[in-house]
Amino acid sequence: LKWIFRKGTFGLYLGAVAVVVVVVVGFVVVVGGFVVVIVVGFVVVVVVIGFVVVVVVVVGFVVVVVGFVVVIVCFVVVVIVVGFVVVVVVVVVGVVGFVGFVVVVVGFVVVVG
């Protein structure tokens, strides 16, 4: 140890140790930064994918609800239209029957008279 101090090479050794420490610390910082970037990127990707999945589920639910409402509305419209057609048919049949009855009565009156 006295030889190191006497020859003035202690500063070289100290410098070499300092360089090694700086290189190791720099390497640790670089690797740590890389790991942080990977982890943060992964977390961001997972969060974004989760958000997209939630949006897709919500949109799908809205589409299903809207489709259900459309089906109900179509069913109501069909029932109303069919009911209207039935009413029209009944009225037409009633009118035709009444006209037939009047024709029969008039024919009877003509034949008898």
Contacts in CASP RR format, 6 or more apart in sequence:
PFRMAT RR
TARGET T0000
AUTHOR 0000-0000-0000
METHOD contacts of the structure
MODEL  1
LKWIFRKGTFGLYLGAVAVVVVVVVGFVVVVGGFVVVIVVGFVVVVVVIG
FVVVVVVVVGFVVVVVGFVVVIVCFVVVVIVVGFVVVVVVVVVGVVGFVG
FVVVVVGFVVVVG
4 10 0 8 1.000
4 13 0 8 1.000
END
